[in-house]
Amino acid sequence: MDFPLLAVLAATLTIATPLVWAALGAILNERTGIMNLGIEGTMYAGAFVGFLTAAYTDSALLGIAAAIVAGLVAGLLMAVLTVTLGVNQHVAGIGTTLLLVAASDFTNRLLFSGGSQTVTAKFDRWFPGTGVFAQYPMTYVAFLILAPALWWVLRSSGFGLRLRAVGENPEAADAAGIPVASTRYAALMFGGAFMAIGGAFLTLSLLGSFTLDIVSGRGWICIALVIFGRWRVWPVVAGALLFGFADALQLQLAISPMFSAVPNELLIAFPYIVVIAALAIWGRGVRYPGSYLTPYRRA
């Protein structure tokens, strides 16, 4: 049997889509010096709120809009904790993830008895079929609009220069008249919106349903991808594609008779092993933003 390369490449783009949305949101956060471990919870909340809204309004567009609002609120919560209150960023991020996952699961059990739910209002693939171009709208937006736009913003716009200045040296940025707190607030909220869209992609495009643990650790993968890409847009996108290819490959190998003797658990772990190996190789000697994990207080 011929190896279905085109099918694997098509699946690679689909699998990488939520990672691209969330990881690029994390770049916005971390370029200002804030490490956001709330990615997993923000994606989870985006997935649930988007699904819930689409289920009650029968509109996928309203579902995306609601997911964006959820992401903005999640980013605002992280900003209050880390920027205003100066809470330890690890604790704030993990606490945010636990809160958002628990709130989503509780509401799901309250409204839907905790079962797997489906929604009729979802985004269909453009160019239907099995080819590489048979992708969802948010896949095209992620690769053709979001990534180039964010690359330009961080590299050439005044907002991007302020983000980088705050991330490298908030004291110097403050002395130059850059509002450190509001810049970090904006980065966390916009980044949270991107993360939530990545979560909503799972319920409103890929699956059309909400199940418990739907994000399945993708938020933690995004943290590794940001470090792997050294806080640069295109290397992070490349890392997401690498993970997507490894995951699509293991799915294909799992149904291949040639690999029937390989334990299924090993195949499932394969893409994560690839990410760990890539991070171990390319993540050495990485230079973190100057104010990484450091709260700032005006003297």
C-alpha positions in Angstrom: 0.0 0.0 0.0 1.4 3.4 -1.0 2.0 5.8 1.8 -0.7 8.5 1.8 1.7 11.5 2.0 -0.9 14.1 1.0 -3.3 12.9 3.6 -0.6 13.2 6.3 0.3 16.7 5.1 -3.3 17.7 5.2 -3.7 16.3 8.7 -0.5 18.1 9.7 -2.0 21.5 9.0 -5.2 20.7 10.8 -3.5 19.4 13.9 -1.1 22.3 14.0 -3.8 25.0 13.8 -4.8 25.2 17.5 -1.1 25.1 18.4 -0.3 28.0 16.1 -3.2 30.1 17.5 -2.3 29.4 21.1 1.5 29.5 20.8 1.4 32.9 18.9 -0.7 34.2 21.8 1.9 32.9 24.2 4.6 34.8 22.2 2.7 38.1 22.9 2.6 37.3 26.6 6.2 36.2 27.0 7.7 39.0 24.8 6.6 41.3 27.7 8.3 39.1 30.3 5.2 37.3 31.5 5.2 33.5 31.4 1.6 32.4 31.1 1.0 28.8 32.3 -2.7 29.4 31.9 -2.6 28.5 28.2 -4.2 25.1 28.8 -7.1 26.5 30.8 -7.6 29.4 28.4 -7.8 27.0 25.5 -10.2 24.8 27.5 -12.4 27.8 28.3 -12.4 28.9 24.7 -13.4 25.5 23.6 -16.3 25.2 26.0 -17.6 28.8 25.8 -17.5 28.7 22.0 -19.3 25.4 22.0 -21.9 26.5 24.6 -22.7 29.7 22.7 -22.9 28.0 19.3 -25.2 25.3 20.9 -27.6 27.9 22.2 -27.5 30.4 19.3 -26.9 28.0 16.4 -24.2 30.3 15.2 -20.5 29.3 14.9 -19.5 33.0 14.4 -21.1 33.9 17.7 -19.4 30.9 19.2 -16.0 32.3 18.1 -16.9 35.8 19.4 -17.8 34.3 22.8 -14.6 32.3 22.9 -12.7 35.6 22.2 -14.4 37.2 25.1 -13.5 34.3 27.3 -9.9 34.6 26.2 -9.9 38.3 27.0 -11.3 37.6 30.5 -8.7 34.9 31.1 -5.9 37.2 30.0 -7.3 40.0 32.2 -7.3 37.6 35.2 -3.6 36.7 34.5 -2.8 40.4 34.2 -4.5 41.3 37.5 -2.6 38.4 39.2 0.8 38.9 37.7 1.0 42.6 36.8 -1.1 44.3 39.4 -0.7 42.0 42.4 2.7 40.6 41.5 1.8 37.0 42.2 4.3 34.3 41.3 3.8 33.7 37.6 4.0 29.9 37.9 1.4 29.9 40.6 -0.9 32.4 38.8 -0.8 30.4 35.6 -1.4 27.0 37.1 -4.2 28.5 39.3 -5.8 30.1 36.2 -5.7 26.8 34.3 -7.2 24.9 37.3 -9.9 27.5 37.7 -10.9 27.7 34.0 -10.9 23.9 33.5 -12.9 23.3 36.7 -15.4 26.1 35.8 -15.9 24.7 32.3 -16.3 21.1 33.5 -18.7 22.2 36.3 -20.9 24.2 33.9 -20.8 21.3 31.4 -22.1 18.9 34.0 -24.7 21.3 35.2 -26.1 22.0 31.7 -25.4 18.7 29.8 -24.9 16.2 32.6 -21.2 16.0 31.8 -21.6 13.9 28.6 -20.2 14.4 25.2 -22.2 17.0 23.3 -22.4 17.9 19.7 -23.2 21.2 18.0 -24.8 21.6 14.5 -23.4 25.1 14.0 -19.8 24.5 13.1 -17.3 25.6 10.4 -17.0 23.4 7.4 -13.8 22.8 5.5 -13.1 25.0 2.5 -12.4 23.0 -0.7 -14.0 19.8 0.6 -12.2 16.6 0.0 -9.0 14.9 1.4 -6.4 17.2 -0.3 -4.0 19.4 1.4 -6.2 22.5 0.8 -9.2 20.9 2.4 -8.8 22.9 5.6 -11.0 24.9 7.9 -11.3 28.7 7.8 -9.3 29.2 11.0 -6.4 27.1 9.5 -6.2 29.6 6.6 -6.4 32.5 9.0 -3.7 31.2 11.3 -1.1 30.5 8.6 -1.9 33.2 6.0 -3.1 36.1 8.2 -2.3 35.8 11.9 1.3 34.6 11.6 2.5 37.1 9.0 0.6 39.9 10.8 2.0 39.1 14.2 5.5 38.8 12.7 5.2 42.3 11.2 3.7 43.7 14.4 6.5 42.4 16.6 9.2 43.4 14.1 8.0 46.8 12.7 5.1 48.3 14.6 5.2 50.7 17.5 3.2 48.3 19.6 5.6 45.5 18.9 8.6 47.7 19.8 7.0 48.6 23.0 6.3 45.0 23.8 9.9 44.0 23.2 11.2 47.0 25.2 9.0 46.1 28.2 10.1 42.5 28.0 13.8 43.3 27.9 14.0 46.2 30.3 10.9 47.5 32.0 12.8 50.1 34.0 14.3 51.7 30.8 10.9 51.4 29.0 9.2 53.2 31.9 11.8 55.9 31.8 11.2 56.3 28.1 7.5 56.9 28.8 6.2 53.4 27.8 3.4 52.3 30.2 4.7 49.0 31.4 1.5 47.8 33.1 -0.9 48.6 30.3 1.4 47.1 27.7 1.5 43.9 29.6 -2.3 44.0 30.2 -2.8 44.4 26.4 -0.4 41.6 25.6 -2.0 39.2 28.1 -5.5 39.9 26.9 -4.8 39.8 23.2 -2.7 36.6 23.7 -5.6 35.1 25.7 -8.0 35.8 22.9 -5.7 33.9 20.4 -5.4 31.0 22.8 -9.2 30.8 23.2 -9.6 30.8 19.5 -7.2 27.8 19.3 -9.4 26.0 21.8 -12.6 26.9 20.0 -11.2 25.5 16.8 -11.4 22.0 18.4 -15.1 22.3 19.2 -16.4 24.5 16.3 -14.3 23.1 13.5 -12.4 19.9 14.1 -14.8 17.9 16.3 -18.1 19.8 16.4 -18.5 18.5 20.0 -17.3 19.1 23.5 -15.8 16.4 25.7 -13.9 16.5 29.0 -10.2 16.9 28.6 -10.7 18.1 25.0 -7.5 20.2 24.9 -5.4 17.1 26.0 -2.2 19.0 27.0 -2.0 21.2 23.9 -1.4 24.2 26.1 1.7 22.7 27.6 3.0 21.8 24.2 2.6 25.5 23.2 4.8 26.5 26.1 7.5 24.2 24.8 7.0 25.5 21.2 7.6 29.1 22.3 10.9 28.1 23.9 11.8 26.0 20.9 11.1 28.9 18.6 12.9 31.3 20.8 10.0 33.7 20.9 10.0 34.2 17.1 6.9 33.7 15.1 8.1 31.6 12.2 10.2 29.1 14.2 7.2 28.7 16.5 5.0 28.0 13.5 7.6 25.5 12.2 7.6 23.8 15.6 3.8 23.5 15.5 4.0 21.9 12.1 6.7 19.5 13.3 4.4 18.4 16.1 1.4 18.2 13.7 3.4 16.1 11.3 4.6 13.7 14.0 1.0 13.4 15.3 -0.5 12.8 11.8 2.2 10.3 11.1 1.5 8.3 14.3 -2.2 8.2 13.4 -1.3 6.8 10.0 1.1 4.3 11.4 -1.5 3.1 14.0 -3.7 1.8 11.2 -0.8 0.4 9.1 -0.4 -3.4 9.3 3.3 -3.0 9.3 3.2 -1.4 12.7 0.5 -3.6 14.3 3.0 -5.1 16.7 4.0 -1.6 18.0 2.2 -0.8 21.3 -0.4 1.9 20.7 0.8 3.8 23.8 4.2 4.2 22.1 2.7 5.6 19.0 0.6 8.0 20.9 3.6 9.2 22.8 5.6 9.6 19.5 4.8 13.3 18.8 5.5 14.3 22.4 8.8 12.6 22.2 9.6 14.5 19.0 8.9 17.8 20.7 11.0 16.9 23.8 13.9 15.9 21.5 13.6 19.0 19.4 13.5 21.2 22.6 16.5 19.4 24.0 18.5 20.0 20.8 17.4 23.5 19.8 16.4 24.8 23.2 19.9 24.8 24.7 21.5 28.1 25.3 18.3 29.9 24.7 18.2 33.6 25.6 15.1 34.5 27.6 13.6 38.0 27.5 15.4 40.2 30.0 12.5 40.7 32.5 11.2 37.1 32.1 9.3 36.0 35.3 10.2 39.3 37.0 7.4 41.5 38.3 7.9 45.2 37.9 7.1 47.9 40.4 7.7 51.6 39.8 10.2 53.1 42.3 
